[in-house]
């Protein structure tokens, strides 16, 4: 992910970071059939989120995803 994160990506990352999320919950809230709005797929490809293989199938931010979200929340100089 060489370019700045889009607003929808930052919204998705903040949503994931807000509280524990399951894969089914994430798919219900963020799945899209529109090829221009592929935030879930883009987040996986860019290494911003991961899906734990445990029984809960939790969706979590990766360290990279956390860094992108934190950077977006820093005040502009």
Buried (B, 14 or more C-beta within 10 A) or exposed (E): BEEEBEEBBBEBBEBBBEEEBBBEEBEEEBEEEEEEBBBBEBBBEBEBBBEEEEEEBBBBBBEBBBEBBEEBEEEEE
